[in-house]
Amino acid sequence: MAISTSDDGLNYKDLLLVHGEVSPMRYGGNYKSAGPQYVRGILEGNGTPPDGKLWVSYSVNKEDIWVASVPVPVTSEVKENANE
């Protein structure tokens, strides 16, 4: 799963990784695809999270629910070490 940024909403300048790991499926089944699916985020008009980040929820392999916290503004430049 990736995010792309634009200054004008028409010309996109990059493609940045949000979730790159594709874990193996634990359970078989029809209509199952590997990787992130059913992505949902906070839409305009839904309010602004108190921390100002972009929060995205999605399923992985139709087995697990993940939540990603993306700092805003989204940038491709690393300015400090990750604080996990």
N, C-alpha and C positions, 0 to 999 in steps of 0.2 A: 504494500500500500504506500502511496506517495502523495506528496502535495506539491503543487506548482504555484508560483507567485507571479504577479503581474502588477505593474504600476497603473495601467489604464483599463484593465479588464478585457483587453483584446489581444495583446501581445504578451505571451508568457515566456519568461526568461530562464527558468530552471525547473528541475524535477528533483525534489528532495525526499529521501526515504523516511517514512514514519514507522513502518513495520516490515522488516525484511526477512524474518524467520518464518519458514513454512515447516511446521512440526508434522511428524507423521500422524496419520489418522489412527485412532485407537479402535474405532468401530466401523465396520463396513456398512454399506447401504446404497440404495439407488439415489440418484440425483444429488450426490455429495461431490463437492469440488474442494480441492485443497486450497488453503490460504485464507486470507481475510475476505469477508463477505458481509453484506447487509450493513454497510457503513452508515452511521447516523451522527450528526453533530449538532451544535447549537446554531439555530437559524436566526436570521435577522428578525427582530421582533420578539424572540423568545427570552430576551433579557441578556445581561452580561454577567458572566461568572465573577465572583468577588476578587479572584486573583488575576483576572484579565486574560487568562490563557484560553486556547482553543481546546475544548474537550471533545473527543471522538470516541464513540463506542462501536464495536463490531464483533462479529463472531469469527472464529478461526476453525476451519474444517467442519462447520456446523456442529461443533462439540463444546467449544469454550467461548465465553464472552470476555473480551478484553476492553480496556479503557486506556486511551492515550491522552496525555497532557502535552500540548504543543505550545511552547512559549510564543507570544505575540509581541512585536512583529516577527514574522517568520524570516529567518535570514540563513544564508548558506555559509556565513563566516563564523569561525570559532573564535571567541574572544576570551574564554576562560575554560578551565577544566570542568568536566561534568560533575555535578554534585548529586549523586544518586542516593 
